[in-house]
Amino acid sequence: MIGENDPIDEVQGFLFGKLRDLHPDLKGQLKELRKHLVESTNEMAPLKVWQLQDLSFQTAARILAAPAELALVVMKDLSQNFPTKASLFDVLRNEARVMEGLHRLGIEGLSLHNVLKLNIQPSETDYAVDIRSPAISWVNNLEVDSRYASWPSSLQELLRPTFPGVIRQIRKNLHNMVFIVDPTHETTAELINTAEMFLSNHIPLRIGFIFVVNDSEDIDGMQDAGVAVLRAYNYVGQEVDDYHAFQTLIHIYNKVRTGEKVKVEHVVSVLEKKYPYVEVNSILGIDSAYDRNRKEARGYYEQTGVGPLPVVLFNGMPFEKEQLDPDELETITMHKILETTTFFQRAVYLGELSHDQDVVEYIMNQPNVVPRINSRILTAEREYLDLTASNNFYVDDYARFTALDSQGKTAAIANSMNYLTKKDDSFIRPVTFWIVGDFDIPSGRQLLYDAIKHQASLLDLSLYFRLRLHLALGLSLKSSNNVRISMVNNPSVEISYENTKISRAIWAALQTQTSNSAKNFVTKMVKEETAEALAAGADIGEFSVGGMDFNLFKEVFESSKMDFVLSHAVYCRDVLKLKKGQRAVISNGRIIGPLGENELFNQDDFHLLENIILKTSGQKIKSHIQQLRVEEDVASDLVMKVDALLSAQPKGDARIEYQFFEDRHSAVKLKPKEGETYFDVVAVVDPVTREAQRLAPLLLVLTHLINMNLRIFMNCQSKLSDMPLKSFYRYVLEPEISFTSENSFAKGPIAKFLDMPQSPLFTLNLNTPESWMVESVRTPYDLDNIYLEEVDSIVAAEYELEYLLLEGHCYDITTGQPPRGLQFTLGTSANPVIVDTIVMANLGYFQLKANPGAWILRLRKGRSEDIYRIYSHDGTDSPPDANEVVVVLNNFKSKIIKVKVQKKADMVNEDLLSDGTNENESGFWDSFKWGFTGGQKTEEVKQDKDDIINIFSVASGHLYERFLRIMMLSVLKNTKTPVKFWFLKNYLSPTFKEFIPYMANEYNFQYELVQYKWPRWLHQQTEKQRIIWGYKILFLDVLFPLVVDKFLFVDADQIVRTDLKELRDFNLDGAPYGYTPFCDSRREMDGYRFWKSGYWASHLAGRKYHISALYVVDLKKFRKIAAGDRLRGQYQGLSQDPNSLSNLDQCNNPMTKEPKLEAAVRIVPEWQDYDQEIKQLQIRFQKEKEMGTLYKEETKESSKEDAHPAVGQAGKALSKVHLPKGHADVLLMPALRSLPGR
């Protein structure tokens, strides 16, 4: 709260700060008036509707009226006393690194912010190749073939309403599929059958084939089956038409047995039968005239770089390999047709695609169409050099170079570079290629040659594809003048003067000649005939070019100084992580490599790479660098370095610069410190929302941590009809770690609630980061029921960060689905199983409790380990192919991993959830029938080791914990069988957890505390009562250790009068659980039985409504049929509508509203006896505690972690919440500077 000594001291409209200044003689009276107004303000009288309407605007006006430097304090005070953004700090850290890098590069002030705002993230678009190639043999054409004549031809048909999932038959080539196949491959027959299925079912799909066969003129169709298929297809296509050619193809492959390859005799057999009057040798033999597209097909396949055969293109986009399975291909194609239909609908609606346009032309003019697909270039996973360091070192001083760190070595490499450019002119070139390789061997020379040829001319490349790419990307055909090229030598053998002749010649030319002369000379040097001549003893002077200063060149070339080669070799090894002789291309700091020994990276790849850079980053950065007015060479260097810096940042949301119309009267503005780099921060908020409660303290902390230009725009809501905020709130966040006067750590961040109203009943809640498990560890108060009028001093509670969660998602790579019922364990080498869990079918989700340290994730021994193996993992801390999956928890952020598993070869047909028994598995609802209708009661024979009654219950607040202790005592008094109680730990008070070991020792029972964090993807409840209900229903499969097979749930407010062994041994007849049917004998209560009408009446369809106050669960069966997954799915659907689960809010008797405590005393005679017995035990406990003679036992938890050998327990005594009069919804955050990496 704003205190009376604050400069802003306003209470109910009185500005006491100003009044004290004006009337210092009335200071005492003003203090009394202020006290009276504060006390009357704190009483929560309900507001009238007319008072609520403009509350948001009044709050905003109060904030805006404050001095700018105090506006955030006012906003925090107003929003937090009105009845979790950890990722923001990650963003700030990344921004700070980029700003620091730009600052090191000499970019400051407004230029820095303009560059920082550039959106240069690589596109995630699926790239496509051009399918307007004569190399494709099209089987059909929807626009001209008579078989489609009855279809409508207007593109407006795309906008006609249809049922969802209907594929529209329109006489346009909207969907084009190209099969690129080797006719002799064993999968070709299946692909041809799939194509035939599409055609025969009149799917609106144009289908084409590219047959990639041996293109040697010495090979004919009588020798090679692939050539035979091609020539047979061409013969029928030329003599009849392409559709009949395709039918011939089908006949040929119908003769091929499954798993075999097509043979020449298959082709001959079909031709002889269909065309008996033609000499087969004239079609297939050496003199055949039917070789159309034989060379063109191979050329197209190699040119486009679409990967290993077979390949299927949909509108030019290649399918993934796993999608080529016949069944999968059919499904994925239908999805693609529906998906692209949406794209065409939008284009037609916006007028981008008109009826008279060529549809295929329109598709191929999209920006994702490229001349060649190279996954190395197009992948979104990219690695960049750090080019932000600067120094005055060069590669010609090897001794100095080796002493530099990685960034220093990169700076020295950049300092030493001279570049080949297309012309000797002053021009900022936004694309820089460093070619890495051994230029004294053919592979290195070829890579450099292709780079130079790409730069030198467009005309000698495939003009068709050049035009296509430039039209698609909107670029000039003179784009090669945007490129500059240099080299980094990576020798493949031990370095000597003799075996580095060509590398030294290239380097000498770059150091001594003009760019044009150097380019001409280097082009000669990388030709193979030059290397052969030099190896044979030719003089280097024979290869000089016009305009070259040969004497200067010769002086450097013949120098015995080898420092540059040695420095380059060390750089390749230490920084680029290349082996000797390996090749790579570094484009604006992005490392593409190492390239495989025989991997093709040609002129088309350089062209694609250049244009991708220009499109995403190069041109944008260049336009800003030009404004700095620096020399062209320096500017080109800056473009390269800035591109590497910006592109290396983690992928996030695209940057958008918002323009605000006006900010004079609606924004709080805080200016940054002059002359320093600053963050530009804009916040838009309604001041009376939960978001404002969180945002105000967050921004206050940021003002202490960073220099920022802050603007806060008030986005108020008008005509409110309800109180916008009904909770008092404190966001626990401190700008730095605090210390005591003795220089030790302070106890932790504290949330304080002052001047709270006395009359309401408050509840204390916490919002914590998703991966934290926090519990209250010290407080004598009932935090669910805080009534300040009955409290003498302050209400204080201390919380502790107990565990950090390891979360994950798991999928079977074969099916693509979560492996339902798969079990994981987490432990260490010494203790392999500390916690275990089961994989949910919902998103394949799993969670495991852990502490900081290194952990090993394993499949649980048994059926999980027997049937499955871990195939790969992502987000872990061990290599993907490592035998052990190591996960390191070393910060407070969420750790989410992805695990892919695969069935072992001999276990492919095994069902994980089957245990080999023949019990009835007739269906989900059948398995529940006894749970709804009751069943025959029989006694089951129990083994001694199993002869224990597991009872689960939940409670929150001192009243329900009182009920819970009495329920436990009633259970124990009525059975001779050993009992183990299981309690949901999440909401138990410290008082209960302290007393329970004493009670367990007194009455000789076992107990364990279980806990589970509500998954972030499952619809969240905000009311504590609903959350607790969710825990007793939704997570039964994952809440207990996997060794627990059966348990009973008993509500805390029940009294047991019989032996629960009878219910434990109740025969469920294969059902996963049994619930109690709700009685309906009291007709006066019918009005409150919500299940008798509406949704629930129709849903139950005459079946009994069952309550969750008492039930028994066969966990083995429950997990086996994935009942938990189904219940969570049902809940997710219902919970989106808050009214659908409204019955959960009925606690007491809805007719009489009689408190449960009074009802218990009235209805249950023995209740008071149990209550008194427990009270006497508690008195004895308290006395022993005070005397120091208390029996002590460690509170037991489910799968309690041993202290980790490296770290141990996480974050003990992290935070306290002191509540001197109030309620809180507190979001715990660690002190910012205690986060790792700060």
LOGUBA-245993 format. One record per residue (C-alpha): x, y, z. Coordinates in steps of 0.02 Angstrom, whole numbers, plus 50000, padded with zeros to 5 digits. Layout:
BEGIN
XYZ/...
This chain:
BEGIN
500005000050000/500515018249978/501095024050148/500785040750232/502585046050201/502475043150014/502415058649902/500795051849830/499655049149978/497865049249917/496435041550015/494645043149953/495105058549849/496075067649986/497875071549939/498645070450112/500415073650049/499875090649982/498765094350133/500225091450253/501285103650152/499905116750152/499385114550335/500865108350438/499975114350597/498565101850567/499715086850551/498945077250697/497145079850642/497585075150462/498355059050525/496755054650620/495685058750468/496805048250357/496695033550479/494785034650482/494685035250292/495905020550272/494895009850392/493255014150307/494055011250137/494614993850186/492874987850225/492214979250069/490484986650046/489654980849884/489654993749745/488114998949648/488034995049461/488195013449415/489775014349522/490534999549431/490265005249252/491745017049234/492875009149365/494195004249236/494275022149168/494355029649343/495805018249386/496725022949226/496435041449259/497155039649435/498725031249365/498945044049225/498725058549347/500235052849448/502005059149408/502795047849277/504115040949394/502765035549520/501435029749398/501995011549410/501905011949599/500115018449589/499655005349458/500384991549565/499484997749721/497794999849637/497804983449540/498504972449678/497304978549810/495794978249697/494194966849750/501844922349275/502904927749151/504624919049172/504814918348982/504914937348978/506614936549062/507234924348930/506694936748797/507594950848888/509184940648904/509164936448718/508804954648673/510224960248786/511434948448699/510914954948528/511004973148584/512724970148658/513284962048495/512634976448390/513484988548509/515134979348486/514914980948299/514764999748318/512885000948287/512085012248418/510615023148457/509115023348341/510045012948212/510254999048341/508374998748375/507924999248191/509064984448155/508444975048308/506644976448250/506994967848084/506014951748060/507274940047979/506744923048043/506834909047914/505194903747840/504444887247895/503614885447726/503714868647641/504734871847485/504204865547315/505054862947147/504384868446979/503304855146894/503134864546728/504474853446654/504374843946489/505234829546581/503564825146663/502404813146571/500644818246623/499354804246625/497834815646629/497324833846617/495754839146710/495534854646602/495454845846431/495104827246455/493344821946405/493134811046559/493004826946664/491834836146545/490354835546664/491304844446804/491054863246829/492534873546768/492274889746863/493424893647009/491934901547095/491394883647134/492744884147269/491684896547366/490084886247358/489634879247530/489834860447553/489884848247696/491564847647789/492794835247713/491974834947541/493254835447399/492664847247262/492704840947083/493184856146979/493864855446802/495494864346846/497234857346879/497204863347059/498024847647128/499514840047039/500444824347091/502084818847012/502834801547043/504724801447017/505174783047011/506474770446961/505404757746866/506464743446933/506234747947117/505154735947218/504024750047282/503564756447108/502144743947084/501274749847243/501444768147193/500724764747021/499254755647101/498954770747213/498964782247061/497734770646974/496594771147126/496564790247119/496144790046933/494804776546940/493924785247086/493874801846994/494904810947125/495234828647057/497084825647039/498214827646888/499494813646889/501194813346806/502704801946801/504574804346787/505484788046750/507294789146809/508244775846712/509994772246648/510284785946518/511814778046436/511564776446249/512394759346255/510974752046359/509334747346275/507664740446331/508084722446290/509474723046422/508764734746555/507014733146629/506934751446674/507304757046496/506044744046434/504654751446543/505074769246485/505084764446300/503474754346316/502614768946401/503234781146268/502714769746126/500904768446186/500874786946231/501454792246059/500414779645961/498814780846066/498824792946215/499564794846389/498044787446477/498214771046379/500094771646412/499704771946596/498514757046577/499934747646493/501014751846642/499714744346758/499654728246654/501554726846663/501624728646852/500154716846878/501324703246817/502604707346952/502434697147110/502424706047277/504184710247334/504954706747163/505614718847033/504984721546857/505924711946721/506134714246534/505064698746502/503604706746593/503654721546474/503884710346321/502414699246374/501204714046387/501764722046223/501614705546129/499854702846194/499204720546168/500144724646007/500474707945919/500724716245750/502244726345807/504024719845822/504444721746007/506284724145967/505854739845868/505084747146026/506344741346155/507904737746054/509434747846009/508594756945863/507074762245965/506334779445932/505444779746099/506754787346215/505764803146249/506224811246416/507544798046454/508954810646481/507784824846530/507004814446670/508684810746751/509214828846726/507624835146811/507844823046956/509654827946985/509324846446956/507904847547084/508864838347221/507274830447291/508194816047373/508274797047354/506974788147247/505524785747249/504894803647267/503094809747260/502754828347233/501114836847276/501044853547185/502934852447184/503134848747370/503944831847409/503114820247533/504114813347678/504804795747656/503664788447791/502154795447699/502454784747544/501684769147619/500154765847506/498854767747644/499724782947717/499954790847545/498094789447508/497624797747673/498934811347664/498464815647485/496644818047533/497184829347676/498304839247557/496874841647435/495754848447573/497174859247640/497604867047472/495764869647434/495744882047578/497244890847502/496364892247333/494744898047413/495654912447494/496534916947332/494884917047235/493984926747370/495344940247376/495414941347186/497204934847177/496664920147066/495414923646929/494504911846810/495574916146658/497234913146748/498244897246724/498084888446892/499734879246878/500614895646835/499854903246991/500454888747100/502194889347028/502334908147055/502174906147243/503714911347344/504014893747411/504434887147236/506314885347212/507374877947073/508184865247186/507794858047357/509334856347465/508864851547642/510514858247708/510044875647648/508184875347685/508204867447858/507624878448002/508984871248116/510474882348082/512174885548160/513044902448153/514764909448193/514914923248322/515604937648217/515344951348347/517114951348418/518394963648351/520294964048361/521814968848257/522504951348229/522714942048065/523024924348006/524804928347950/525384927548131/525104909248174/525834910048350/524684924448398/523194916448310/523294900248408/523184909848573/521504917748529/519824910848587/518494905448461/517754922748440/519474930348425/519994917648293/518404921448193/518784940148204/520564937248141/519914926547997/518684940447949/520044953747963/521154943947844/519854941147708/519984948547534/518534944847420/518144940147242/516734950947173/515894951847003/516514969546968/517834981047038/516544993747095/516005001347258/514474991547306/513764984847469/513634966047445/512414958247567/512944940247535/514654933747589/515234915947552/516744908447638/517184892547543/518014879847656/518994865247584/520684858547530/520994867547365/522444856147325/521244841647295/519834840547166/518334841147285/518884857447365/519284865347197/517584860247126/516654868447271/517594884847246/517374883747057/515484881747074/515404896747190/516394907647067/515394901646916/513774905747009/514424923147042/515154925846870/513664922946758/511864917646753/511824913446569/512784897146575/511584890046705/509834883546677/508994899746623/507284892046641/507554888946826/508414905646852/506934914846780/505754904346887/506634908047049/506814926547016/504994928246968/504494919147128/505604929247244/505394945747153/507264948247128/508354955546992/509274944546870/510854954146916/510824946647090/512564938947075/513324956147102/512654954347279/513944940847316/515754941447374/516794925747394/518334921047492/519124905047552/519694895647707/520934881847673/520694865247764/522164854047714/521794835547704/523594830147737/525084836347837/525494854047780/527034856747673/527634869747549/527444857747403/525704850847438/524904868147460/525394875547293/523644879747230/523044885747400/524534897347412/524244903547235/522414907647272/522894916347434/524274926447351/523084932147214/521784937647342/523104947447439/523934956247292/522734958347145/521184968247105/519574958547131/519264956046944/521044950046908/521024938847060/519374931247007/520024927246832/521634919946900/520784909547037/519544902946909/521034895946813/521824889046971/520314878347018/520184869846849/520794852046847/521904854546694/522844868046788/523144856646937/523754842846821/524934854746730/525664861446892/525904843846958/526834839746796/528054854146827/527254868946736/527744886246796/526424896446887/526774910946770/525964901646626/524284904646708/524394923446737/522934933846670/522764950946593/522914965746711/523814955346841/525314962246937/526274945946922/527864951547010/526904956547166/525954940347157/527544930047138/528354938247287/526944932847403/526704915947318/528534910847334/528674916747514/529104902447632/527894909647762/526514896747787/525614905247933/523964907847842/523804889347798/524224884147976/522994896748049/521614891147930/521904872947977/521794876748163/520214887148133/519384872848039/519814860648177/519454871048333/518044882748281/517184874748131/517414857248206/517914849948037/519024835148006/520524836947891/519994840547711/518134841847748/517164854847649/515914867747707/515094883847650/514914898447770/513604910747710/513454926647813/514124917147962/512974902147940/513944885747937/513314873547805/514294857747827/515284847447843/514814841847667/514924823247634/516364816547533/515304814147377/513954826647421/513434838047279/513404856747315/513364865247146/512974881947065/511104879447090/511384877147276/512384893247285/511004901947189/509674895447307/510724900147458/511014917747394/509184920747361/508614913747527/509814925747614/509234940547510/507414936547541/507494933647729/508864945247792/510174951947671/509194965647583/508344971347744/509974973047839/510844981247691/509534994947681/509874999547864/511764998147852/511755009847702/511075023547815/512635022547924/513685030247782/515195018947805/516375012647670/515704998947557/516914985447616/516554989547797/514694989947759/514754972847675/515654966047828/514324973747940/512914965747841/513764948647860/514064950848046/512354958048088/511504944247987/512454930948085/512014939348250/510154941648216/509884924948128/510714915348270/509374920748395/508114907748454/506574907148347/505114916348426/503624926548375/503864937648224/504294955648265/502924968148230/503124986848250/501504994448311/501045012448271/500015020848406/498865034948351/498975045248510/499835043948679/499665060948760/498215056648876/498185037648879/499965032048914/501245032249053/502955036448982/504635033349065/506145039548968/507795029848965/509445036349032/510305047248904/511795040548808/511545022348855/510865007548760/509065004548809/507624992348788/506074998948702/504594991948801/502754994748762/501394987848876/499524988248841/498434984248991/496744986449072/497234992349248/495884982249337/496304964849274/497314950249339/498584954049203/498834971549274/499094964049447/500544954149377/501204966849253/501414981849370/502664973549490/503554965549343/503834982349260/504364989849426/505714976649444/506274979549264/506514998149299/507834993049428/508684980549315/508744987949141/508775004649052/507155005648956/506045017348858/504375012248932/502635016548871/501095009348958/499455011648865/497835010548963/496604999248873/495055001348981/493424991948972/491815001848982/490144998049063/490724985249189/489304976149276/490314966049400/491844968949508/493294965949389/494484959849524/493954950249678/495624945349751/497074953949834/498674949349746/500544950049771/501814945649637/503364939549728/504824945449623/506394954349679/507704962649569/509164954449657/509654942549796/509534950649967/510744948150111/510684950650299/511814962450394/512954947450427/513164944950237/512174928850234/510714925250119/509064932650174/507664920150207/506824923450042/505574934549951/504054939550054/502294944350004/501484956150128/499664960850140/499334976450243/497754985950293/496604971650245/494724971750280/494244961850435/492534954550397/492734943650240/493274925550246/494904923950147/495814909450066/497664909650025/498144902749854/499764902349756/500094902849570/501784895249536/502774891849377/502144876349288/503634865449333/503664869549519/502914859149658/502734870749808/501984866649978/501654875850140/502884869950273/502564881050424/500954889450482/499754886250626/498324894250531/496984886850421/497454894950255/495794889750177/494794899350306/495614915450363/494454926350467/495454941450522/494244947150656/494724931550756/496604933550730/497604942250867/499244945050774/499844942150597/499404927150490/501044920150424/501394905450310/503044898750246/503134889550080/504474878550006/504954873649830/504984854849853/505204847749679/505544852749500/504544843249371/505274833949225/503904833549093/503874824848926/502904818048778/503174800648711/502714793048542/502904776448454/503844780048292/502954765948201/501164771348236/501474789748272/500354787648425/500744788148612/501214770748678/499724769148795/500254762248964/502134763448937/503044765649102/504604776149137/505734776949288/506894790849343/508404788149452/510294788249464/511634775449428/511664770349611/509774770649632/508954767349462/507134768649519/506754783749627/505124788749543/504064780449409/502594785449301/501474780049158/501294788248987/499574795548958/498704792848792/498294811548804/499714819148702/500884805348762/501154815848918/502134810549071/502864819449223/504144814549353/504654823349514/506484827749529/507744839549607/509234848749530/510534836749465/510834823649331/509534809749313/509374794249208/507724790549120/507374772249084/505954761049028/505264751949179/505794734049198/504424722049147/503314723248994/503854741048952/505694736348941/505314719348864/504254726148720/504984743448685/506644751948664/507014770548667/507284775448485/507744793848504/507534808448621/507524827348609/507814840548742/508874828748847/510704830548895/511434815148813/511764811548628/510264804648532/511114787748508/511734785948688/511234770248783/510674780248935/509504795148927/510254808149043/509214823249094/510014837649189/508954849549292/510064864649318/508864879449323/507114884049380/506344883949207/505214870449136/506104855149068/505064846648934/505804832148836/505204821848688/505504803248684/505184791848535/505074773248565/504984758048452/504424740248478/505804727348475/505864716748316/505204701048402/503864710648497/502974719648355/501324710448384/501364711648574/500104722848663/500874732748805/499274732748908/498954714148886/499594702549022/499184686348932/497534683349021/495914679948928/494784691649026/493344699648934/493914715148839/492244718448755/492304737148766/492484752648872/490694754848930/490464736048956/491974736149069/491114749349174/489424740649189/489674734049365/490244751249420/488554758249370/487374744449421/488214735249563/488794717249555/488794700749644/489774701549805/491054687749828/492574685149933/494234684649844/495704675049915/497084687449955/498924683349974/499704688150140/500844700750055/499324709049978/498264708550135/498214727250162/496814739750135/497404754750033/496294769850068/496454786149972/495724802650031/495914821250003/495694836050119/496064854650123/495864866250270/495854862550456/494004858150461/494134844450329/495764838250405/494794836250568/493494826150473/494884816150391/495684810950557/493974805250621/493644795450461/495334786750481/494954782250662/493254775150612/494094764250481/495394757750604/494094753950738/493124742750619/494464731550542/495844719850594/496674720550423/498214731650407/497784748650332/498804760450227/498144777950199/498604788050045/498384806950054/498494820049918/499944830349980/499604845749872/498364853749994/498784846650166/499234859050301/500914858650393/499944854950553/499194839050481/500854833250406/501704835950573/500394826150671/500114811450553/501714801750597/501244802650781/499484796350745/500174782350634/501284776450775/499864777250900/498614767250795/499844756450699/499394760950520/500444765350368/500254780850263/501014789150111/500844806250032/500584807049845/500584822049730/500404826449547/500474843049457/498934847349355/499564846249173/499664862949085/498724856348932/497204850549033/495854863649062/496274872449224/495054875149367/495224890649476/494114885749624/495094875149749/493604863549780/493504859449595/495384856749585/495314844249728/493844835349645/494904833949488/496334825949583/495234812349656/494544807549484/495694812649341/497434806449388/497154789649471/498244780649343/499754791749376/499514797349556/500044781049640/501644770849624/501434757749489/501544743549616/499864748549692/498514737549613/496924742149708/496294755649826/494714762549905/494264780849904/493354787350058/492844805550073/493584814450224/491874818950294/491244801050307/491104788950454/491444770450424/490424757850524/490984741450445/492554732450391/493174740150229/494014723650189/492304718550124/492334732549995/494144729149951/493734711049912/492144715449817/492134706649647/492094720049512/491824707049374/493154714849263/492604732949289/493984745749325/493034753249470/491434752849571/490504768449626/489064771249746/487364774749664/486534790449731/484964787049832/483354795649779/482084791049914/481854808849981/480704816849854/480854834149932/482644834649864/482144831449683/482344849649637/484194848649678/484524832649580/485294840549425/485544823549342/483674821049327/483504833449183/484434841549038/486134835648976/486464823449117/484774814949102/485054811448918/486864806648945/486474793949082/485034786848978/484134779149127/485714773249215/486004777449397/486944793149444/488464788549549/489404799249673/491274799849706/491154800049896/491534781349907/492264770249771/493454756049739/494724755649596/495614740849517/497134750749461/497824736449359/496244735749254/496044754649259/497764757149180/497524742649061/495994750148975/496714767848985/495214773449089/496174788649151/496464794748974/494624792848933/494054801749091/495244816249055/494554817248880/492764817648945/493234830949073/494114841548942/492534842048838/491374845948983/492464858349076/492534871248935/490754875848989/490854881349172/489034876649200/489244858549145/490124854149308/489124865849419/488594851449531/490364850749598/490014866749694/488644858449799/489464854749967/488234856350106/486404851150104/485734862649968/484034864050052/484494867750234/486284874350209/486684865850375/488554866350412/489374849350401/490084850250576/488354852650650/487634839050538/488994826750593/488614829550777/486744827950747/486744812650633/488194801750694/488154797350881/489944790850886/490644805950797/490934815850957/491804801051039/493004799650893/493264818450895/493684818651080/494874803851062/495834812850926/495864829051026/496604820051176/497944812751063/498314830150994/498484837351170/499694823451215/500654826551052/500794845051091/501434841851268/502754829551208/503264841851073/503494855751201/504444844051318/505564837751179/505064819551204/504044818351044/504094802150946/504844806850778/504624798450611/505044804850438/503454809650345/503264796750208/502964801250028/502634791249874/504324787849793/505214800749900/506834805649814/508434802449905/509494818049913/510324818849744/512174814949754/512584831049665/511384843749736/510044837149853/508394845649892/507854860349786/507604877949849/507234874950033/506384889450122/506194898549957/504774909950003/503694915650146/501984923150134/501574933850286/499754938150298/499434951550429/497584953150386/497204945750217/497074934550066/498294931949924/498474924549753/500364924349756/501454919949607/503144913849669/504654918149563/506504915949602/507534931749623/508004936749447/509874936749474/509854919649553/509334911949388/510734902349301/511694912449175/511294929049255/
